[in-house]
Amino acid sequence: MEILRETIRSLLSNKLRTFLSMLGIIIGITSVIAVISLGQGTTQNLTESVSSLGSNVLIITPGKTTIRSGSSSSSNSLNVEDANNIKNSAPSVKSTAPVLQQGFLLKNEDLNINSTLLASNNDIVSILNLELSDGRFYNTEDFEEKRNVMVIGFEIANELYPNENPIGKNISVMQNISNTLTRKVNFEIIGVMKETGSKLLYNIDTTVLIPFSTGDARLFQSNGEVAQILASAKSQEMSKPAQIEIDTLLYNKFGSESFNIMSQDAILEVIGNVTGIMSFILVAIAAISLVVGGIGIMNIMLVSVSERTKEIGIKMAIGASRKRILFEFMFESIAITFIAGIIGIIFGILLSNGIASLAKEYNLSALISFQSILSSFGISVAVGLFFGIYPANKASKLSPIEALRYE
């Protein structure tokens, strides 16, 4: 208790200096907590988004991209026939959905919103497990007649039709033909999807669906070529055989591996690697603040030893042991980082939650774990212990006679 009283007296005797010595630790711990919690929360969101479909979904894209004059193109392209061939010839495949995808501006009178437009067939509904809150999905007649019909996401419905039912209303897709020319294509809204969030690589709430035939003819003019093909295996256990069957079919067609087949497990691995690397880099940068803060604490403690040299001599003269002096200064150093660590943890939680709430639309969220708090707190105490050893050791080795003579 006596050491605790001495520590409190010393820290309160120069409040500004104590606060400045804490500042580096506070900033470092705040940064570490924020980075870890945001990284873990975002990784969990992305993982849940991909895992929500089950592990039987496969994404097939053209591969071996070549770059010429600033533009990229694939040596071979996938088309609607490939999607049909996979569905009909691969025994383990349940359904396939050819996909054309592009960002467009949607407009309703004076209101507009940026959206991802997907042109596909009916199988995309089952593959992505989509549900409607109102209306219907497009049907065979819509495909055959290339009707301008559209199913819109929940957020788009709220933004463009805040106080009315959008079913049966017209919506305009604005397509840039050139720098000065914009074409408007009108669609009838036939369905509104339930609030869903992200699934696979799409934010369903800001996505619109149209029949593939309509998208190909009215907007993309792709002549049957597709950006990707989504496929689902008949069960989770048949996912690997389905991938092998698709690989064989496409290899027989192209004669080379100019395509990519990505499973859910592969996507999750990529997500884990990317977020892991980014979190490591950010935590390493934040750790620099802790080192700088630790050096600041050591410097302050050395100044404190110098200022209190005569006091140390008096304590030794009346019987204080070197061990007592060592513990006193080490306890003071640890107390600084202990308090700074608690403040840093509080600020880190507030900062990570604040950033997550402001960037919610970007699928950013914070996951505050006990492990991250405990590790950050342990780091702060370890910094105080490490950088407090030298000043404390120096104080304990002072000669009582020389300390009493010190002015």
Secondary structure, DSSP 4 states (H G I P E B T S, - for coil): -HHHHHHHHHHHHTHHHHHHHHHHHHHHHHHHHHHHHHHHHHHHHHHHHHHTT-TTEEEEEE--EEEETTEEEESS-EEHHHHHHHHHH-TTEEEEEEEEEEEEEEEETTEEEEEEEEEE-THHHHHTT--EEEE----HHHHHTT--EEEE-HHHHHHH-TTS--TT-EEEEEEESSSS-EEEEEEEEEEEEPP--EETTEEGGGEEEEEHHHHIIIII--TTEESEEEEEESSSTTHHHHHHHHHHHHHHHHSS--EEEEEHHHHHHHHHHHHHHHHHHHHHHHHHHHHHHHHHHHHHHHHHHHHTHHHHHHHHHTT--HHHHHHHHHHHHHHHHHHHHHHHHHHHHHHHHHHHHHTGGGT------HHHHHHHHHHHHHHHHHHHHHHHHHHHT--HHHHHH--
